[in-house]
């Protein structure tokens, strides 16, 4: 088949909100935030920036790198929990921008597990229908600053805005596919651990829901930490075993950038040294669906990866949704 990654791209807004800035908003301080999360600053989108506009910026970089024209895309899979509108889907706005009229496009909601979920979905479409889907864009983009309660010191310190993407192409050769194996999971029994309570059909928007801050991210931090580490390690071990690959063969682990302590705990249990774990959480915080795509683009453009390298993605987010994926860059 020869399904390859031919382009990567990312985008973060220009505005930086530091820990010192947050000290002016809530009862917290720089040392407390860095010690518990590893985050030093995060990017905040402007009023004229949305999930679609950030995604478009990232996609333009990926297209430029690949030499492919936007109108030649056959499908767009966008992972986001902050769509521009409830409908139409935000992927359609990206499609309109690039005038790729033939492209099938849709949004996918899996919170912080969105990027790997979109990657598996797009790759599977290409494998099942190679005659229809030759070039597929996978993107994660989130403007979390609009769903963060900036009066809640437990959550507002964690999140930032951004976008990341990859462009997959089937070159019709016998080149090995970029996706070796993956394993995705979900468990709706833990919905209350990490969610936005209101805004859907279960709790429609009302004066009361707005007054009680029900339209913002709610998270049980300690429970999320414990669940995340165990889930990310277990999924990673299953994927590696299925592929017959050892951790020594992995060039880089790119985990979802949720919390530095989570990342370090996962790496330690997998037996992977810090030099082979990509981490940019200190600069961007948790960007949800954008997290892994953003990190992958940075790793590629800064020389941390070369063609043929094996890369392990591992992720965890609301749903609960989690999983791992082994790719060949």
N, C-alpha and C positions, 0 to 999 in steps of 0.2 A: 504493500500500500504506500508506504513512504509519507506518513503524516508527520510533518515537522513543524517546529516553532521557527517561523521565518522573521518574526518581529516582536519586540516588546516595547512597551511604552508606559509612562507614568506621568502624573501631574499632582502637584500640591499647591494650594493657594499661597499667595505672597505673605499674608498676614500671619505673624507668629505670636502666639500667646504663651508666655513663659510661666513657670511656677510662681515667679515673683508677681506676675499680673494676677494670678489666682488668689494670692494672699490678700488682695484688695477686694475680692468678691466673697470669699468664704473663710471660715476659721481654719486655716491650714498654713503650711510653710514649705519652702523648697526642700529642706532636708527630709521632712516627713514623706513628701511625695516621692522623691528620688529613692529613698530607702525602701519603700514598700512597693514601688512600681517600676523604677528605673527611668521614668519619664522626666525629661527636663523642659520640654516645650512641645507644642503641637500647632498645626496649621488650621486656621479658621477661614472658611470661605466668605467672600463678600456677599452683599445683598443681591448682586447681579449674577452670582455664581450658583449653579445647581448641580445635581448629580449628572445631568446630561452634558452640561458645558464642561465640567471637569473631565468626564469620560472622553469627550471629543478632543480635548487637548492631549490626553494620553494616546488616543487612537492615531492622531496625526503623527506622533513620534514613531509609533509602530509601523505605520504605513511608509513613512519616509525611510525607515531602516530596511524594510522589506523590498521597496521598489514597486509595490503593488498599489494600484489606484483604488480609491474608496468605492467607486462604482462597480468594481469587480468582486465585491464581497457577496457570498452566497447566503450567509446567515450571521446574525448578531445575537449573542447570548449575554445579557447584562445581569450581573448579580448586584442587587441593591436592596436595602431596607428603607431607603429615603428616596423613592421615586419622585420625579417632578410632579406627577399627578397620580391619583388613584387609577385613572385611565385617561388617555391611552397609555400604553406601556412606554417607558422611557427609552427603551431600545429603538422604538419607532422614531423618536426625535433624533437619535444618532443616525439612523438610516436616512432620514430626510436631509440632514446636514451634508452627508456624503453622497446624496443622490444615488444610492445603490438600490434602485427600485425593485430589483429582482430578489433582494435579500429577505428571507424569512427572519423575523426578529421577535424576541420576547424577553420579559424580565423574569428573574428567578430570585426567590426570597429564601435565604438560608442563613441570614445574619452573618456572623464571622466565618462560617463555613461556606459562604456563597461562592468564592472564587473557585475552590476545588470542585464544588458541585456543578458550576457552570462549565468548567474544563471537562469534566467527565461527560456532561450532557452534549457539549459540542463535538467532542471527540467521537462519542458513540454515534451521533448523527452522521459523521463523516465515514465511519466504518460501515454503517448499515446502508447508506445511500451515497456511495462515492460519485455517482453520476450527477447527483443534485448538489452536493455540498463539497466543493473543492477547496474553497477558502472561507474559513469561519473565524469570526472575531469573538474572543472571550474577554469580557471586561468586568471589573468590579469597581463600583463608584459609590461613595456615600458622603453625604453632608450631615454628619452626626451632630454638628453644632446646633442644628435646629430641633433635635429631639433630646438634647441634654438639659437637665435642670441645673442651671448655673447657680442655684442656691443650695444644692446638695453636694457637700464636700466629698462624699463617698464615691460619687460617679463622675462629677464634672472634671475631675483631675485626669481622667483616663482617656478621653476621646478626642479625636481630631478628624479633619476632612481630607479627602484625597481620592485618587483614582489610579488603577493599574490595569494593564491589559496584555494579552498575547494574541498574535495572529497565527493561526494554524493553516497550513497548506498541504494538500495531497499532491505530491509531484509525480505520482504515477509510476514511481520506481520501486525497486526492492529495498530501498533504504529503510532501516529499522524505524518503527514508529516511535514518536517521542514519549508516549505514555506506555510504560511497562505494565503497571498494575495499580489498582487503587481499591480502597474499601471505605465506603461511606455509611454512617449510622445516623439514627434519629431516635429520640425517646420523648414523646409528648407528655410523659408522666412528670417531667420536671419543668413544666411551663412556668410555674410561679417563681423559679429561681432567677430567671433572666427574661424580661419581657417589657413591652409597653402595654399597660393594661387597657387603655381606652383608644378609641378611634376606629375600631372595627365594628362588625355587626353585633358582637357580644356586648360591648359597651360603647354605643354611639356617642359622638361628641355632644356635650351638654354644658350648660353653665356650671353645673356641679363638678363635672369631670375636669373642666379647665381649672376651676378654682382649687381643686384638690391635687393638681399637678399629675393627673393620670395619663397625660399624653407624652410623658418623658420616660427615659430608660430607667427601669427599676432592676436592681441586681442585689442578690445576697452574696456578698463578696467571698466569705469564707467557704461557703458551700460550692460556689463556682470554682474557686481555686482547686479544691480537692477533686471535684469531678473532672476538671479540665486536665490536670496532670495525668490521672489514671487513664482517661479516655484517649488522650493523644499518644501516650506511650503504648497502650494496648493496640491501637489501630496501626501505629508505625511498625510494631513488631510483627503484626499479622501480614502487612504488606511486604516487608522485607523477607519474611519466611516464604511467602507465596512466590516471590520473584527469585528466590535462591540467592539473595544478595546479603552480604554482611555489612555492618556499619563501616568497616574499614574501606569498603569499596565506594562509599558515598563521598562525593566531592564537597557537598554542602547540604546542610539541613536548613530549610527555610520554614520556620514555624509561623503561625499566626502571631502577630505582635500584640498580645493582650496585656502582658505583665512580665517584666524581666525575671521575676522569681519563678513564674510558671515556665518560662523558656529555659531557665537554668536547671530547674528540677527535671524537666523532660529530657534535656540533653544528658544530664548526669545518669539518669536511669537507662538511657539508650547507649551510654558509653561513648559519647561523641564529645570531643574537646571543643572548647570555646572557639578555636581557630577555624572550625568547620560548621559553625552555627551563625547564620546571618541575622544580625540584629540592628534595627534602626528605630526601635521604639523610643529611644531617648530623644529623637528629633520629631517624631510624628505622633506618638501615642498610638492608641488603638483606632485604626481606620476601618474596621469591620471588613466588609466585602472587598475593599481595596488593598488590604494589608499584604497578602502574599504576592499579588501581581505587582504592587509597588516595590516590594523587596526584591523580587525576581529581576525587574528591570534595572534596578540599581546594581545588583550583583553582576548582571551581564555587562552593563556599561562601564563598570569600574574594574573589570578584569578578574573578578572573583570566580567567574565561570568560563570555561572554554568548550568548544563543540565536542560532544561525546561524553561530557561529564554526567554522572548520575546525581540527581537532586531529589531529596525527600521533602515533600510538603506535609505538614501536619497541622491540624486546625481544630478549633472548638468554638461553638457559639450557641446563641439562643435557639430554642426549638424543643429540646436540645438537639443540636446537630453537630456532628464531629466526623473526623476521618483522616486518612492519610493517602498520599499519592506518590508514586515513584516515577520520575520522568527522566528521559535522556535529553539533555539540551542540544 
